[in-house]
Amino acid sequence: MRRLSLPDSTAPADGPIRHAPSAARNLEPIAEVLARYLPAAGRVLELASGTGQHVVALAARFPALHWQPSDIDPAALASIAARREQAPRANLAPPVRLNGCAPGWAAVHGPVDGVCLTNLLHLISQPETDILLAEVTAALAPSGTFCLYGPFRRGGALITDGDRAFDASLRAQDPAIGYKDIDAIAASLALHGAAEVARHAMPAGNLMLIAQRTGLT
């Protein structure tokens, strides 16, 4: 697990509970898009749940969906569990330890009707990204939906000065990581059997890609 210096590093807020300012800022825009594409009912897996801010709020907003938070970081798992204890809901499961970049997890944690992933791909390598996208698609039930949010290259290019600076900072810490191209992500998902449904411009120059499982591969 990489330890990176990020502009939005989390810090303890109350005991084990951690808080990320960006998660608070982007929750509403993300939830508005999710409301358009998530199924009416079923099971949704959140990968890399981090502080737990999103999954707790989304479980409250979408009560007909059963939410499964996950993370690989023990501190994140503790934060999620503590938030869940503060706001228990029947449709919010205890967090599970899951490395989305490891092969084979789809067979254990799928099938699910939806997968949500926020702000991870720029923090992992291309080989890790390839594994993650293959596993996400394999974990989706037929017609299941993948909701992916984050900063991306567009047409291979970094669009803003902020993106260029952040990407350079990430690559200085680890040359294997950095922004991925949104078109390449969509193409990789399509190869595994998940077709792009929509692409939304989001605040702070981010994007949200929606893909749907089209069949068994």
N, C-alpha and C positions, 0 to 999 in steps of 0.2 A: 504494500500500500504506500503510495507516494505521499510525502509530506511537502506540500508546496506553500509558498508565501503568496497569498491571494489578497486582493483588495477588499474582499468581503469575508475575511476569516471569521468563523464563529467564535463566540466567547460564552462562558457560563453566565446564565441569567438568574437562575434560581436552583441551587443544588445541581443535579445532573442535567437540567434543562439548558440547552444551548439555543442561541438566537442568531439568525442571519438576516441582516437588514434587507438584502436583495430578495430573500424569500417573502418577506412582508410586502415589499414593493410590487413584486410580479404576481402575487397570488390572484388578485382580482382579474387582471387581463387573461391569465391562464385559465381560470375557472370559467370565464365567459366563453372562451373557445371550447373548452371541454364540454360545456353544456350543449353545444351543437353537435358533438360527434360521439360522445360516450353512449353506450347502450342504455336502454331504460332500466335494465336490471342485469345482474350477473356479478362476476368477480373481477376486480381490477387489481393488478399488481403494480405497486410503485417501486421502481428500482432506485437505488441510491437516495433513500428518503431523507438522509441528512439529519437536520434538526427535528424533523417531524412536523414542522409548521404547516406544510402543505397538506399532508395526508390527513391530519386531524381536522383541518378546516374543510377539506373536500368530503370527508366522511359525513360531516354535518350537513353539507350543502347537497349531497347526493345520497340520501338515506336508503334508496332502493338498491344501491350498489354495495357490495361487500368489499372492503378495502384491505389489502394486504401490504403493509409497509415492509421494507427490507433495506439492509445496508451491510457493508463489510466491516465498518469501523465500530469497535466496541463502544466508544463514546457516543456515537450517533445512535446506536441501538438503545443505550441507556437514556438518551434524551427523548427518543420516540416513546419508550415505555413510560417515562415519567409524564409526558404530555398526555398519553392515553389514560393514565391513572387519574389525571386531573379532569379529563373530559371523557369518561368512558362511554362507549357507544356499542350497541350490539353488532353494528356493521363494520367495526374497526377491529381487526385481528391484532394480536401481539406481534411485534416485529420479529422477522426472521433474519438470520445471518445468511446473506446471499452475495456472492461475487458475480456480478453480471458479466464480467469479462472472462469467466472460467467456462470451459466447454462442459456441456451436460446438464446444466441446471434446468433447462426447459422440461426435461423428462420428469424432474422431481416436482417442480412448482407449477407446471401447466396441466391441462389447458386452462387459459383464462380468457375472459371476454374483452379485456383491455389491459394495456401496459402503458404506464406514464413514466417519462424520464425527463428530468430537468437539469440542465447545466452540468453535463458530465463529459460529453464527447471531446471537448477541447482539452480535457484533463487526462486523457488516456491516449495510448499509442494507436497507430493504424491497425496493427494486428489485433489489439484488444478490441478495437471498434468492430472489426470484421467478425470476431467471435460473438460480440454482444448482439449485433444485428441479426446474425443467423439464429442465435438462441431466442431472441425476442420473437422472431417470426415463427419459430418452431413452438414457442409457448402459447401462441395465440390460437384460440378455437377458430373454426371456420367463420369468416366474417368478423373476427375479432379486430379491434382497433388499437393502433400504436400512436401515442401522442408524444411527440418529441419536441422539446423546447431548448433553445440555447443560442449562442453566437456562432455564426458560420461564415465561411468564405462563400462568395457568390460568383459563379463563373470563374472560379479559381482565384479570385481577388479579394483582398481585404478592403472594405468599403470606406471605413471611417478612420480618422487618426486614432481614436480610442481603441478600435479593433487592432490596428497595426501595433500600437504600444503594448496592448495586453498580450497579443500573440507573441511578440518579441520577448516579453518578460517570461512567458511560459516556456518558450524554447530555450531561453538562457538557463532556466532551471533544469530542463530535461529536453534535449533535442528531439526526442521521440514523440513529444506531445505537441499540442497546438490546434488551431482552428481546422476543422474539416470542411470540405466543400459540400454544400447542401445538395447539389445535383448528384454528386457521387454517392451520398447517403441514400437518396431516393433510388438511384440505379441499383445499389447493392440490395436494398429491401426488395425491389422488384425481382431481382434474380432469385431471391429466397421465397418469393410468393406473396409479397405484401405490396400492393399497388398504392401509389400516392393518390390521396383523395383531395387534399387541399394543402395550401401553404399560406400561412398568415404572417404578415409583418406585425411585429410586436414592439412594445416600448424599448427604448435604449438600443435600438438597432438589432434586436434579436429576431429570431424567426420561430415559428411553430409549424412543424410538419405533421400531417395526419396521414397515416397509411392504414390500409385494411387488408387483412388476410384474404386472398382471392381463391385459394384452393390448397390442397395438400401437395407437397413437393417431396 
